[in-house]
Amino acid sequence: MTLFETPLGERLETALEAGKVDEIASSVDELLDAVWRKQLDEGAIQEATVALQRNARFAHVVAVGDAALATERATIETRRRYCQALIETGALHAAELELVRISNEADVTDKERGEALGLLGRLRKQRYVSGHRGSDLRGAIENYFDGYKGGTDRPWHGVNLLALMHRAVADEIAPPPGLPDREELAGEVLAGVRQTPENQRTIWERNTEVETLVAMGNMDEARTVAEGLAQSRNVNSFELESLRLRGVGVQDHRCQRRGVGHRLPLERQSHRRQPRRRPDYRHQRPRDELAAGRLPTPGGRGPGAVRSDQRRGGGTARAHRDVRDLDLASW
């Protein structure tokens, strides 16, 4: 039996679907009480953290993750999502300590270690953007390079490594030794993404494809891929905003290319209401860029739905306006 087949899980699901803050808080209080009393197993706790995180309830994820760690009922995935939530709430040092522990544990899988390294790279990248310390940028590059060499999810680690190598050049910061050639790395990342048939690529693979094409200077091809993203019924404003923020957050105006800019045509034509489905939270794996997960189309239902008025940045309309204005040349 899954968490969401129990009365406690059903109350949490209903509260998340309704988006009512007080009801969500009350359900989380019940959940925390059950965690502290050791009435929930590791799988149920993991399901709860996935659902809360997909709804951008990061403070609640932190509270549940903390209780799970204290009661020794936190899976590696729960710990990772706990760290993601800490990053979202700005607690970078606390997240760093736990992620370093995960990455150094002898019994974690290569995939789990790669996930931890990716999050370490993310938080150090975020710290560099905020404080401009060269040590943070070099640390992020090393984390993504270690993840890339580890062989799991190479396109994800590779495109982040590529972006930060460009950033180091633009900011005149000496990168760590032993890094691959940027052009060769870009070619490897693009080849890795395109191993998946075009009609089967996820939003995150297309996101990686666009960013890699920009890094290679193939602006027209990047624009074509972006147009396909904007017209797809399977892509929502959250995911388009993620693409926009990756561009402006990692490689800013100091990385501009000469000539006329190429704007990403990411305005959605319409949103189609999606049929309600009960997701299997045990196997969901959101990516690390932005809020940590695929969200259904605005207006959809289910614990994964986030209404536009709950979304950071002012909702769907603002996301469309900002994404339209992304200049590829600024990457």
C-alpha positions in Angstrom: 0.0 0.0 0.0 1.3 3.4 -1.0 1.1 6.5 1.2 -1.7 8.0 -1.0 -3.8 4.9 -0.5 -4.0 5.7 3.3 -6.3 8.3 5.0 -3.3 10.4 5.8 -2.0 10.4 2.3 -5.5 11.1 0.9 -5.8 14.2 3.1 -2.4 15.4 2.0 -3.3 14.8 -1.7 -6.6 16.6 -1.4 -4.9 19.6 0.3 -2.2 19.8 -2.4 -4.8 19.6 -5.1 -6.8 22.4 -3.6 -3.7 24.5 -2.9 -5.1 25.6 0.5 -2.1 26.6 2.6 -3.8 25.9 6.0 -5.0 22.5 5.0 -1.5 21.6 3.6 0.1 22.7 6.8 -2.3 20.7 8.9 -1.7 17.6 6.7 2.1 18.0 7.0 1.8 18.3 10.8 0.0 15.0 10.8 2.7 13.6 8.5 5.5 14.8 10.8 3.8 13.3 13.8 3.7 10.0 12.0 7.3 10.2 11.0 8.5 11.0 14.6 6.4 8.2 16.0 8.0 5.9 13.3 4.5 5.0 11.9 5.7 5.5 8.3 8.2 3.4 6.5 11.0 4.9 4.3 9.0 4.4 1.1 6.0 6.4 2.4 8.2 9.2 3.6 9.9 9.4 0.2 6.5 9.6 -1.5 5.5 12.5 0.7 8.7 14.4 -0.1 8.2 13.9 -3.8 4.6 15.2 -3.7 5.6 18.2 -1.6 8.5 19.1 -3.7 6.6 18.9 -6.9 4.2 21.4 -5.4 7.1 23.7 -4.5 6.4 23.3 -0.7 10.1 23.4 0.0 9.9 24.4 3.7 7.7 21.3 4.3 10.2 19.1 2.4 12.9 20.4 4.7 10.8 19.6 7.8 9.9 16.1 6.7 13.5 15.4 5.5 14.9 16.5 8.8 12.5 14.3 10.7 13.3 11.3 8.5 17.1 11.8 9.0 16.6 12.1 12.7 14.6 8.9 12.9 16.9 7.1 10.5 14.1 6.5 7.9 15.5 8.6 5.1 16.3 6.9 1.8 19.0 8.3 -0.5 16.3 9.9 -2.6 14.6 11.5 0.4 18.0 12.9 1.5 18.6 14.3 -2.0 15.2 15.9 -2.2 15.8 17.3 1.3 19.1 18.9 0.0 17.3 20.3 -3.1 14.7 21.9 -0.8 17.5 23.4 1.4 19.0 24.9 -1.8 15.6 26.3 -2.8 15.2 27.9 0.6 18.7 29.4 0.5 20.3 27.1 3.1 23.3 26.3 0.9 25.8 25.4 3.6 23.5 22.9 5.2 22.8 21.3 1.8 26.5 21.2 1.1 27.3 19.3 4.2 24.7 16.6 3.6 25.6 16.3 -0.1 29.3 15.8 0.7 28.3 13.0 3.1 26.2 11.3 0.4 28.9 11.6 -2.2 31.5 10.1 0.1 29.5 7.2 1.3 30.9 3.8 0.2 27.5 2.1 -0.4 25.9 4.7 -2.7 25.5 3.8 -6.3 27.2 5.6 -9.1 23.9 7.2 -10.1 23.2 8.4 -6.5 26.8 9.8 -6.3 26.3 11.5 -9.6 23.0 13.1 -8.4 24.8 14.4 -5.3 27.7 15.8 -7.3 25.2 17.5 -9.6 23.5 19.2 -6.7 26.9 20.2 -5.2 27.7 21.8 -8.6 24.4 23.6 -8.6 24.7 25.1 -5.1 28.3 26.2 -5.7 27.3 27.7 -9.1 24.5 29.5 -7.3 26.9 30.8 -4.6 29.3 32.0 -7.3 26.5 33.9 -9.1 25.7 35.6 -5.8 29.2 36.2 -4.4 31.5 36.0 -7.4 34.1 33.9 -5.6 36.4 32.1 -7.9 36.7 29.2 -5.6 32.9 28.5 -5.9 33.1 28.5 -9.7 36.1 26.2 -9.7 34.3 23.9 -7.1 31.2 23.7 -9.3 33.3 22.9 -12.4 35.0 20.1 -10.5 31.7 18.7 -9.3 30.1 18.6 -12.7 33.4 17.2 -14.2 33.5 14.4 -11.6 29.8 13.6 -12.4 30.5 13.6 -16.1 33.5 11.2 -15.7 31.3 9.0 -13.5 29.3 8.0 -16.6 25.7 8.5 -15.3 23.5 11.2 -16.9 26.5 12.5 -18.9 24.5 15.1 -20.9 23.2 16.7 -17.8 26.6 17.0 -16.1 28.3 17.8 -19.4 26.1 20.7 -20.4 26.5 22.3 -16.9 30.3 21.7 -17.1 30.3 23.3 -20.6 28.3 26.4 -19.4 30.6 27.0 -16.4 33.8 26.5 -18.5 32.5 29.3 -20.8 31.7 31.4 -17.7 35.2 30.9 -16.3 36.6 32.2 -19.6 34.3 35.2 -19.7 35.0 36.1 -16.1 38.8 35.5 -16.5 38.9 32.9 -13.8 41.5 30.1 -14.1 39.6 26.8 -14.3 40.8 23.6 -12.6 43.4 21.6 -14.6 42.6 18.5 -16.7 39.3 19.7 -18.2 38.3 18.5 -21.7 38.3 20.8 -24.8 35.1 22.8 -24.9 34.3 22.1 -28.5 34.9 18.4 -28.0 32.8 18.4 -24.9 29.9 20.1 -26.7 30.1 17.6 -29.5 30.0 14.7 -26.9 27.0 16.2 -25.1 25.0 16.8 -28.2 25.7 13.3 -29.4 24.6 11.9 -26.1 21.3 13.7 -26.2 20.7 12.7 -29.8 21.1 9.0 -29.1 17.5 9.2 -28.0 15.1 9.4 -31.0 13.8 13.0 -31.5 10.2 12.1 -30.8 11.1 10.5 -27.5 13.4 13.2 -26.0 12.2 14.7 -22.8 12.0 18.4 -22.1 15.2 18.2 -20.2 17.0 16.6 -23.1 15.7 19.3 -25.5 16.7 21.9 -22.9 20.2 20.4 -23.0 20.2 20.3 -26.8 19.3 24.0 -27.0 22.0 25.1 -24.5 24.7 22.9 -26.2 23.8 24.3 -29.7 24.1 27.8 -28.3 27.5 27.0 -26.8 28.6 25.7 -30.2 27.4 28.9 -31.9 24.6 27.1 -33.9 22.0 29.8 -33.2 19.6 28.9 -36.1 19.5 25.3 -35.1 19.0 26.2 -31.4 16.1 28.5 -32.5 14.5 25.6 -34.4 14.6 23.3 -31.4 13.3 26.1 -29.2 10.3 26.6 -31.5 9.5 23.0 -31.3 9.5 23.2 -27.5 7.2 26.2 -27.5 4.6 24.5 -29.7 4.7 21.1 -27.9 1.6 20.2 -25.9 3.8 18.3 -23.5 5.8 21.3 -22.3 4.5 23.8 -19.8 5.5 27.3 -18.7 7.5 26.0 -15.7 9.7 24.1 -18.1 10.1 26.9 -20.5 11.0 29.3 -17.6 13.6 26.7 -16.5 15.2 27.0 -19.9 15.2 30.8 -19.7 16.7 30.9 -16.2 19.4 28.5 -17.2 20.5 30.9 -19.9 20.4 34.2 -18.0 21.6 32.7 -14.7 24.7 30.9 -15.9 26.1 32.7 -18.9 25.1 36.4 -18.6 25.7 39.5 -20.7 29.5 39.1 -20.4 29.3 36.0 -22.7 27.6 38.0 -25.5 28.5 37.1 -29.1 28.8 39.9 -31.6 26.0 40.5 -34.1 22.3 40.6 -34.0 20.8 38.6 -31.2 18.6 35.5 -31.7 15.5 35.4 -29.5 14.1 32.2 -28.2 10.5 31.9 -29.5 9.1 30.3 -26.4 5.7 31.9 -26.2 3.1 29.1 -25.8 0.0 29.4 -28.0 -2.4 27.7 -25.5 -2.6 25.4 -22.5 -4.6 22.2 -22.9 -6.2 20.7 -19.8 -4.6 17.4 -19.0 -6.5 14.3 -17.9 -6.1 13.6 -14.2 -3.8 10.7 -13.5 -2.5 9.4 -10.2 1.3 9.7 -10.4 3.6 7.1 -9.0 5.7 9.3 -6.7 8.1 6.5 -5.9 9.8 6.7 -9.3 9.6 10.4 -10.1 13.0 12.1 -10.6 12.8 15.9 -11.1 15.9 17.6 -12.6 17.9 20.1 -10.5 17.5 23.2 -12.5 15.0 25.6 -10.9 12.2 24.1 -8.7 13.1 20.4 -9.0 10.5 18.6 -11.1 8.1 18.4 -14.0 4.8 20.1 -13.2 1.7 19.4 -15.2 0.0 22.0 -17.3 -1.4 25.0 -15.3 -5.0 24.2 -14.3 -4.3 20.5 -14.1 -5.1 18.5 -11.0 -3.2 16.0 -8.8 -0.5 16.5 -6.2 1.8 17.6 -9.0 -0.3 20.5 -10.0 0.7 24.1 -9.2 -1.7 26.9 -9.9 -0.2 29.9 -11.6 -0.8 32.1 -8.6 1.4 29.8 -6.5 4.3 29.9 -9.0 7.3 32.0 -8.3 7.7 34.9 -10.7 4.0 35.9 -10.9 2.5 33.0 -12.8 2.0 31.9 -16.4 1.6 35.2 -18.1 4.9 36.6 -16.7 6.7 33.4 -17.5 5.6 33.7 -21.1 6.6 37.4 -21.3 10.1 36.7 -19.8 10.8 33.6 -21.8 10.0 35.4 -25.1 12.6 38.0 -24.3 15.5 35.6 -23.8 18.3 36.5 -26.2 20.3 33.5 -27.4 23.3 35.8 -27.9 23.4 36.5 -24.2 24.3 32.9 -23.5 
